[in-house]
Amino acid sequence: MATRYARNGRVRIAFEELGGTGGDPLLLVMGLGTSRFWWP
């Protein structure tokens, strides 16, 4: 699984696709210094 990036103007957001195709995307945001592994 590779980290990809989305850009909107000067803002760049790193993301990973987890799961299959289809369905609605879900954006989880956490503070600085914490990774996605904190979510169950």
HTML snippet that shows the backbone in 3Dmol.js (N, CA, C, O; Angstrom):
<script src="https://3Dmol.org/build/3Dmol-min.js"></script>
<div id="view" style="width:600px;height:400px;position:relative"></div>
<script>
const pdb = `
ATOM      1  N   MET A   1       0.860  -1.176   0.000  1.00  0.00           N
ATOM      2  CA  MET A   1       0.000   0.000   0.000  1.00  0.00           C
ATOM      3  C   MET A   1       0.900   1.230   0.000  1.00  0.00           C
ATOM      4  O   MET A   1       1.710   1.415   0.908  1.00  0.00           O
ATOM      5  N   ALA A   2       0.758   2.045  -0.994  1.00  0.00           N
ATOM      6  CA  ALA A   2       1.597   3.231  -1.144  1.00  0.00           C
ATOM      7  C   ALA A   2       0.844   4.480  -0.680  1.00  0.00           C
ATOM      8  O   ALA A   2      -0.370   4.594  -0.854  1.00  0.00           O
ATOM      9  N   THR A   3       1.584   5.400  -0.094  1.00  0.00           N
ATOM     10  CA  THR A   3       1.009   6.692   0.282  1.00  0.00           C
ATOM     11  C   THR A   3       0.910   7.545  -0.968  1.00  0.00           C
ATOM     12  O   THR A   3       1.870   7.674  -1.728  1.00  0.00           O
ATOM     13  N   ARG A   4      -0.255   8.121  -1.168  1.00  0.00           N
ATOM     14  CA  ARG A   4      -0.471   9.021  -2.301  1.00  0.00           C
ATOM     15  C   ARG A   4      -0.784  10.404  -1.755  1.00  0.00           C
ATOM     16  O   ARG A   4      -1.004  10.564  -0.554  1.00  0.00           O
ATOM     17  N   TYR A   5      -0.806  11.401  -2.627  1.00  0.00           N
ATOM     18  CA  TYR A   5      -1.020  12.775  -2.199  1.00  0.00           C
ATOM     19  C   TYR A   5      -2.087  13.435  -3.048  1.00  0.00           C
ATOM     20  O   TYR A   5      -2.145  13.242  -4.262  1.00  0.00           O
ATOM     21  N   ALA A   6      -2.936  14.222  -2.386  1.00  0.00           N
ATOM     22  CA  ALA A   6      -3.930  15.055  -3.061  1.00  0.00           C
ATOM     23  C   ALA A   6      -3.535  16.498  -2.824  1.00  0.00           C
ATOM     24  O   ALA A   6      -3.108  16.854  -1.725  1.00  0.00           O
ATOM     25  N   ARG A   7      -3.671  17.324  -3.833  1.00  0.00           N
ATOM     26  CA  ARG A   7      -3.276  18.720  -3.725  1.00  0.00           C
ATOM     27  C   ARG A   7      -4.461  19.607  -4.062  1.00  0.00           C
ATOM     28  O   ARG A   7      -5.216  19.342  -4.997  1.00  0.00           O
ATOM     29  N   ASN A   8      -4.605  20.676  -3.273  1.00  0.00           N
ATOM     30  CA  ASN A   8      -5.608  21.705  -3.520  1.00  0.00           C
ATOM     31  C   ASN A   8      -4.921  23.036  -3.285  1.00  0.00           C
ATOM     32  O   ASN A   8      -4.778  23.477  -2.144  1.00  0.00           O
ATOM     33  N   GLY A   9      -4.499  23.668  -4.355  1.00  0.00           N
ATOM     34  CA  GLY A   9      -3.726  24.905  -4.211  1.00  0.00           C
ATOM     35  C   GLY A   9      -2.392  24.602  -3.550  1.00  0.00           C
ATOM     36  O   GLY A   9      -1.633  23.769  -4.046  1.00  0.00           O
ATOM     37  N   ARG A  10      -2.094  25.267  -2.434  1.00  0.00           N
ATOM     38  CA  ARG A  10      -0.833  25.060  -1.721  1.00  0.00           C
ATOM     39  C   ARG A  10      -0.920  23.959  -0.674  1.00  0.00           C
ATOM     40  O   ARG A  10       0.088  23.627  -0.049  1.00  0.00           O
ATOM     41  N   VAL A  11      -2.099  23.386  -0.471  1.00  0.00           N
ATOM     42  CA  VAL A  11      -2.297  22.352   0.549  1.00  0.00           C
ATOM     43  C   VAL A  11      -2.081  20.973  -0.076  1.00  0.00           C
ATOM     44  O   VAL A  11      -2.628  20.670  -1.136  1.00  0.00           O
ATOM     45  N   ARG A  12      -1.276  20.139   0.593  1.00  0.00           N
ATOM     46  CA  ARG A  12      -1.037  18.775   0.142  1.00  0.00           C
ATOM     47  C   ARG A  12      -1.405  17.816   1.273  1.00  0.00           C
ATOM     48  O   ARG A  12      -0.914  17.964   2.392  1.00  0.00           O
ATOM     49  N   ILE A  13      -2.257  16.841   0.994  1.00  0.00           N
ATOM     50  CA  ILE A  13      -2.717  15.877   1.983  1.00  0.00           C
ATOM     51  C   ILE A  13      -2.283  14.480   1.556  1.00  0.00           C
ATOM     52  O   ILE A  13      -2.546  14.059   0.430  1.00  0.00           O
ATOM     53  N   ALA A  14      -1.614  13.758   2.466  1.00  0.00           N
ATOM     54  CA  ALA A  14      -1.223  12.377   2.202  1.00  0.00           C
ATOM     55  C   ALA A  14      -2.399  11.467   2.531  1.00  0.00           C
ATOM     56  O   ALA A  14      -3.127  11.706   3.495  1.00  0.00           O
ATOM     57  N   PHE A  15      -2.583  10.416   1.721  1.00  0.00           N
ATOM     58  CA  PHE A  15      -3.667   9.476   1.994  1.00  0.00           C
ATOM     59  C   PHE A  15      -3.284   8.085   1.535  1.00  0.00           C
ATOM     60  O   PHE A  15      -2.399   7.906   0.698  1.00  0.00           O
ATOM     61  N   GLU A  16      -3.966   7.108   2.100  1.00  0.00           N
ATOM     62  CA  GLU A  16      -3.828   5.724   1.684  1.00  0.00           C
ATOM     63  C   GLU A  16      -5.220   5.183   1.428  1.00  0.00           C
ATOM     64  O   GLU A  16      -6.161   5.514   2.149  1.00  0.00           O
ATOM     65  N   GLU A  17      -5.355   4.357   0.411  1.00  0.00           N
ATOM     66  CA  GLU A  17      -6.637   3.723   0.128  1.00  0.00           C
ATOM     67  C   GLU A  17      -6.676   2.388   0.849  1.00  0.00           C
ATOM     68  O   GLU A  17      -5.851   1.510   0.598  1.00  0.00           O
ATOM     69  N   LEU A  18      -7.642   2.241   1.749  1.00  0.00           N
ATOM     70  CA  LEU A  18      -7.811   1.013   2.518  1.00  0.00           C
ATOM     71  C   LEU A  18      -9.175   0.434   2.188  1.00  0.00           C
ATOM     72  O   LEU A  18     -10.187   1.119   2.341  1.00  0.00           O
ATOM     73  N   GLY A  19      -9.223  -0.779   1.750  1.00  0.00           N
ATOM     74  CA  GLY A  19     -10.501  -1.389   1.434  1.00  0.00           C
ATOM     75  C   GLY A  19     -10.695  -1.552  -0.054  1.00  0.00           C
ATOM     76  O   GLY A  19      -9.799  -1.274  -0.852  1.00  0.00           O
ATOM     77  N   GLY A  20     -11.863  -2.002  -0.408  1.00  0.00           N
ATOM     78  CA  GLY A  20     -12.172  -2.302  -1.794  1.00  0.00           C
ATOM     79  C   GLY A  20     -12.702  -1.103  -2.552  1.00  0.00           C
ATOM     80  O   GLY A  20     -12.737   0.022  -2.053  1.00  0.00           O
ATOM     81  N   THR A  21     -13.112  -1.387  -3.775  1.00  0.00           N
ATOM     82  CA  THR A  21     -13.674  -0.328  -4.612  1.00  0.00           C
ATOM     83  C   THR A  21     -15.147  -0.132  -4.270  1.00  0.00           C
ATOM     84  O   THR A  21     -15.786  -1.022  -3.708  1.00  0.00           O
ATOM     85  N   GLY A  22     -15.663   1.007  -4.604  1.00  0.00           N
ATOM     86  CA  GLY A  22     -17.065   1.311  -4.338  1.00  0.00           C
ATOM     87  C   GLY A  22     -17.240   1.882  -2.940  1.00  0.00           C
ATOM     88  O   GLY A  22     -16.287   1.970  -2.165  1.00  0.00           O
ATOM     89  N   GLY A  23     -18.441   2.258  -2.637  1.00  0.00           N
ATOM     90  CA  GLY A  23     -18.723   2.844  -1.334  1.00  0.00           C
ATOM     91  C   GLY A  23     -18.337   4.310  -1.287  1.00  0.00           C
ATOM     92  O   GLY A  23     -17.814   4.863  -2.254  1.00  0.00           O
ATOM     93  N   ASP A  24     -18.604   4.927  -0.150  1.00  0.00           N
ATOM     94  CA  ASP A  24     -18.296   6.341   0.042  1.00  0.00           C
ATOM     95  C   ASP A  24     -16.955   6.489   0.745  1.00  0.00           C
ATOM     96  O   ASP A  24     -16.635   5.700   1.634  1.00  0.00           O
ATOM     97  N   PRO A  25     -16.161   7.494   0.360  1.00  0.00           N
ATOM     98  CA  PRO A  25     -14.890   7.734   1.051  1.00  0.00           C
ATOM     99  C   PRO A  25     -15.125   8.261   2.466  1.00  0.00           C
ATOM    100  O   PRO A  25     -16.142   8.897   2.742  1.00  0.00           O
ATOM    101  N   LEU A  26     -14.179   7.989   3.350  1.00  0.00           N
ATOM    102  CA  LEU A  26     -14.249   8.455   4.733  1.00  0.00           C
ATOM    103  C   LEU A  26     -12.940   9.152   5.052  1.00  0.00           C
ATOM    104  O   LEU A  26     -11.868   8.569   4.890  1.00  0.00           O
ATOM    105  N   LEU A  27     -13.018  10.390   5.502  1.00  0.00           N
ATOM    106  CA  LEU A  27     -11.843  11.178   5.856  1.00  0.00           C
ATOM    107  C   LEU A  27     -11.733  11.240   7.366  1.00  0.00           C
ATOM    108  O   LEU A  27     -12.637  11.741   8.035  1.00  0.00           O
ATOM    109  N   LEU A  28     -10.623  10.732   7.917  1.00  0.00           N
ATOM    110  CA  LEU A  28     -10.360  10.791   9.349  1.00  0.00           C
ATOM    111  C   LEU A  28      -9.224  11.778   9.570  1.00  0.00           C
ATOM    112  O   LEU A  28      -8.191  11.686   8.907  1.00  0.00           O
ATOM    113  N   VAL A  29      -9.398  12.716  10.486  1.00  0.00           N
ATOM    114  CA  VAL A  29      -8.400  13.750  10.738  1.00  0.00           C
ATOM    115  C   VAL A  29      -8.014  13.698  12.208  1.00  0.00           C
ATOM    116  O   VAL A  29      -8.881  13.698  13.081  1.00  0.00           O
ATOM    117  N   MET A  30      -6.721  13.655  12.481  1.00  0.00           N
ATOM    118  CA  MET A  30      -6.228  13.639  13.851  1.00  0.00           C
ATOM    119  C   MET A  30      -5.106  14.675  13.954  1.00  0.00           C
ATOM    120  O   MET A  30      -4.548  15.090  12.938  1.00  0.00           O
ATOM    121  N   GLY A  31      -4.787  15.078  15.141  1.00  0.00           N
ATOM    122  CA  GLY A  31      -3.784  16.112  15.363  1.00  0.00           C
ATOM    123  C   GLY A  31      -2.369  15.718  14.947  1.00  0.00           C
ATOM    124  O   GLY A  31      -2.104  14.566  14.603  1.00  0.00           O
ATOM    125  N   LEU A  32      -1.501  16.664  14.985  1.00  0.00           N
ATOM    126  CA  LEU A  32      -0.105  16.500  14.599  1.00  0.00           C
ATOM    127  C   LEU A  32       0.588  15.441  15.452  1.00  0.00           C
ATOM    128  O   LEU A  32       0.403  15.402  16.668  1.00  0.00           O
ATOM    129  N   GLY A  33       1.367  14.604  14.829  1.00  0.00           N
ATOM    130  CA  GLY A  33       2.184  13.643  15.547  1.00  0.00           C
ATOM    131  C   GLY A  33       1.503  12.328  15.867  1.00  0.00           C
ATOM    132  O   GLY A  33       2.067  11.513  16.598  1.00  0.00           O
ATOM    133  N   THR A  34       0.314  12.095  15.347  1.00  0.00           N
ATOM    134  CA  THR A  34      -0.393  10.845  15.589  1.00  0.00           C
ATOM    135  C   THR A  34      -0.773  10.230  14.251  1.00  0.00           C
ATOM    136  O   THR A  34      -1.259  10.927  13.361  1.00  0.00           O
ATOM    137  N   SER A  35      -0.554   8.942  14.108  1.00  0.00           N
ATOM    138  CA  SER A  35      -0.843   8.289  12.835  1.00  0.00           C
ATOM    139  C   SER A  35      -2.223   7.658  12.833  1.00  0.00           C
ATOM    140  O   SER A  35      -2.917   7.659  13.850  1.00  0.00           O
ATOM    141  N   ARG A  36      -2.614   7.126  11.703  1.00  0.00           N
ATOM    142  CA  ARG A  36      -3.923   6.493  11.551  1.00  0.00           C
ATOM    143  C   ARG A  36      -4.036   5.213  12.351  1.00  0.00           C
ATOM    144  O   ARG A  36      -5.147   4.716  12.534  1.00  0.00           O
ATOM    145  N   PHE A  37      -2.948   4.661  12.832  1.00  0.00           N
ATOM    146  CA  PHE A  37      -2.966   3.402  13.566  1.00  0.00           C
ATOM    147  C   PHE A  37      -3.592   3.546  14.951  1.00  0.00           C
ATOM    148  O   PHE A  37      -3.803   2.538  15.624  1.00  0.00           O
ATOM    149  N   TRP A  38      -3.892   4.757  15.395  1.00  0.00           N
ATOM    150  CA  TRP A  38      -4.558   4.974  16.676  1.00  0.00           C
ATOM    151  C   TRP A  38      -6.041   4.667  16.602  1.00  0.00           C
ATOM    152  O   TRP A  38      -6.671   4.433  17.633  1.00  0.00           O
ATOM    153  N   TRP A  39      -6.623   4.662  15.386  1.00  0.00           N
ATOM    154  CA  TRP A  39      -8.034   4.326  15.219  1.00  0.00           C
ATOM    155  C   TRP A  39      -8.178   2.812  15.146  1.00  0.00           C
ATOM    156  O   TRP A  39      -7.373   2.148  14.493  1.00  0.00           O
ATOM    157  N   PRO A  40      -9.196   2.254  15.808  1.00  0.00           N
ATOM    158  CA  PRO A  40      -9.397   0.795  15.739  1.00  0.00           C
ATOM    159  C   PRO A  40      -9.854   0.375  14.335  1.00  0.00           C
ATOM    160  O   PRO A  40     -10.073  -0.811  14.086  1.00  0.00           O
TER     161      PRO A  40
END
`;
const viewer = $3Dmol.createViewer("view");
viewer.addModel(pdb, "pdb");
viewer.setStyle({}, {cartoon: {color: "spectrum"}});
viewer.zoomTo();
viewer.render();
</script>
